[in-house]
Amino acid sequence: MSFMVSAFKHVFGTNRLEKNPLTYHIDREYNVANSINNVTWYDAREADPDRSEYRLYYKNNYIFRKLESDDLMLLAKSNRGKFIIIFVESNSALYKQLLENLEFTKRGV
């Protein structure tokens, strides 16, 4: 199982889940865009007891259209079960600071 799927399972669990997290995108100039977007976490192979393939589905909007494959995604869950998703543009000063201060590498923790 990949690191990402394992991390997402830790946050979302293994049951189908639909949420409306507040989603942010922060670019190189620290411009912040936000929206509330519906996301669904589910096992695309839930009918097959021998396999699983978890996916995070989201509706396309202006924030998701801004994303690049190497942008940083931060996912937080409150004690009340609310989610926030923050995307930081790759190779920006904030991106580099977060990687350094949180002791991340581009491959994960």
C-alpha positions in Angstrom: 0.0 0.0 0.0 1.4 3.4 -0.9 2.2 6.0 1.7 -0.5 8.3 0.4 -3.3 5.7 0.6 -2.2 4.7 4.1 -2.2 8.4 5.2 -5.6 9.0 3.7 -7.0 5.9 5.4 -5.7 7.2 8.7 -7.6 10.4 8.2 -10.7 9.3 6.3 -11.1 5.7 7.5 -12.1 2.8 5.3 -15.8 3.5 4.9 -17.3 5.6 2.1 -17.3 9.2 3.2 -18.7 12.4 1.6 -17.6 15.7 3.0 -17.6 19.4 2.1 -14.2 20.6 3.2 -13.0 24.2 3.0 -10.3 24.1 0.4 -7.5 26.6 0.0 -4.8 27.2 -2.6 -1.8 29.3 -1.8 0.4 30.4 -4.7 4.0 31.7 -4.9 2.9 35.3 -4.1 0.9 34.1 -1.1 -2.4 34.8 -2.9 -5.1 32.6 -1.3 -8.1 31.2 -3.0 -10.7 29.2 -1.2 -13.9 27.3 -1.8 -16.1 24.7 -0.3 -16.0 21.6 -2.5 -17.7 18.2 -2.2 -15.2 15.3 -1.9 -15.9 11.6 -1.7 -13.5 9.0 -0.3 -14.4 5.4 -1.3 -13.1 2.0 -2.3 -13.6 1.6 -6.0 -13.4 -2.1 -5.6 -15.7 -2.5 -2.6 -17.6 -5.3 -4.4 -14.4 -7.4 -4.6 -13.5 -8.9 -1.2 -9.9 -9.6 -2.4 -9.0 -6.2 -3.6 -9.3 -2.6 -2.7 -8.5 0.6 -4.6 -9.3 3.7 -2.6 -9.9 7.0 -4.4 -10.5 10.6 -3.4 -13.1 12.0 -5.8 -13.6 15.8 -6.1 -15.7 18.0 -8.3 -13.6 20.2 -10.6 -13.5 23.8 -9.7 -11.1 26.8 -10.0 -8.9 25.6 -7.1 -8.5 22.1 -8.5 -7.7 23.5 -12.0 -4.8 25.5 -10.5 -3.1 22.4 -9.1 0.1 20.8 -10.4 1.1 17.2 -9.6 4.0 18.3 -7.3 2.0 20.9 -5.2 1.9 20.1 -1.5 -1.4 18.9 0.0 -2.1 19.4 3.7 -5.2 17.6 5.0 -6.5 18.4 8.5 -9.4 16.9 10.5 -10.8 18.6 13.5 -12.1 16.9 16.7 -15.6 17.6 15.4 -14.9 15.7 12.1 -14.6 18.7 9.9 -12.0 18.7 7.1 -9.7 21.4 5.7 -7.6 20.8 2.6 -4.7 23.2 1.9 -2.7 23.2 -1.4 0.6 25.0 -1.5 2.2 25.8 -4.9 5.4 23.7 -5.3 8.8 25.4 -5.0 7.3 28.5 -3.5 8.9 29.9 -0.3 6.0 28.6 1.8 6.3 25.2 0.2 10.0 25.0 1.1 9.4 26.3 4.6 6.7 23.8 5.3 8.8 20.9 4.0 11.7 22.0 6.2 9.8 22.8 9.3 7.6 19.8 9.2 10.6 17.6 8.3 8.9 16.3 5.1 10.6 15.3 1.9 8.9 15.2 -1.5 8.2 11.5 -0.9 6.4 11.9 2.5 7.5 11.8 6.1 
